[in-house]
Amino acid sequence: MAAPIGGQLFSEILPYLEVAKDGETGENIVETVEVPDIVGLNIKDAKAKLKECELEININNAPEELDEENTFVKTQTPNAGIVVNKKSNVFIDI
């Protein structure tokens, strides 16, 4: 008798989503980190702070020439305190 379709779907989808089965060690579990508050920092310092947390910066509408020491973060998404996967993007407006 064939396995139920729902069981087959879960057995194929959950590993893709990196969900551990009972008894697995969790080697494939994605690490998370809390997003730091970078609003008000200049771009250079914001990049450094995000790098420490293993997060990526994505500057909305960034000009080709950007003075990182004299350009400041006005807003960020996700907000400070939100828990995200490491290597996630933090989008900022300048």
Order of alpha helices (4+ residues) and beta strands (2+ residues): alpha-beta-alpha-beta-beta-beta-beta
